[in-house]
Amino acid sequence: MFFMKKNLDLPTAETALKGRAAAIPTAETHFVFGRPLTAAPPEGFETAIFGLGCFWGAERIFWKTPGVWLTRVGYAGGITPNPTYEEVCSGRTGHTEIVEVQFDPKEVSFAALVKLFLESHDPTQGMRQGNDIGTQYRSAIYVLSPEQEATAREMIADYEKALAAAGHREKVTSEIKPLDKVYLAEDYHQQYLAKNPNGYCGIGGTGVSCPLPQRA
């Protein structure tokens, strides 16, 4: 119906919401791990940024993964500084919902996390994920190094081949670009499904396995 239709075009710098200078308040402590939510990761640890639909279910996938030190949800890939959840949902910030994953590379590799990312949602759906429709649900990997970008692009190319072999016609639409900035989401979004075990989770994969790079 017309009143349910969402604009699936990303805003421009001229049409995006202006946002604010100060960060919006968030949680102080990770609800699952009990660690400070905004502290820097330990020396030698790495960070990965993934968008795979509603960040409530996406975050749970990663905090359950061995080798992950901390997870936190937020907004990235857009224009508006320090947006609120409601502003992101309006489609006028350009951001997508993301999970920031801090991990020990001695226990889990970035490639293994990309594999988990690709297998845990349908990365061919463009500006949606299942019944969740809007630019804030688009699939994305925001990379922090040339090595991360090379791995992500290689694995997506291999996953497209695996999808095609399994009968899927669609191409992967995941956005891959260098990370600009993560804006942490509000307190109640952090570790939402640990606080609300029966809460909504719209995450679902294609059922197709993603091969790891030979060097991984």
Sequence and secondary structure as in RCSB ss.txt:
>XXXX:A:sequence
MFFMKKNLDLPTAETALKGRAAAIPTAETHFVFGRPLTAAPPEGFETAIFGLGCFWGAERIFWKTPGVWLTRVGY
AGGITPNPTYEEVCSGRTGHTEIVEVQFDPKEVSFAALVKLFLESHDPTQGMRQGNDIGTQYRSAIYVLSPEQEA
TAREMIADYEKALAAAGHREKVTSEIKPLDKVYLAEDYHQQYLAKNPNGYCGIGGTGVSCPLPQRA
>XXXX:A:secstr
 GGG    S   TTTS    SS     SB TTT SBTTS   TT EEEEEE S HHHHHHHHHTSTTEEEEEEEE
ESSS SS  HHHHHTT S  EEEEEEEE TTTS HHHHHHHHHHTS TTSSSEETTEESGGG  EEEESSHHHHH
HHHHHHHHHHHHHHHTT       EEEE    EE  GGGTTHHHHSTTS       S      TT 
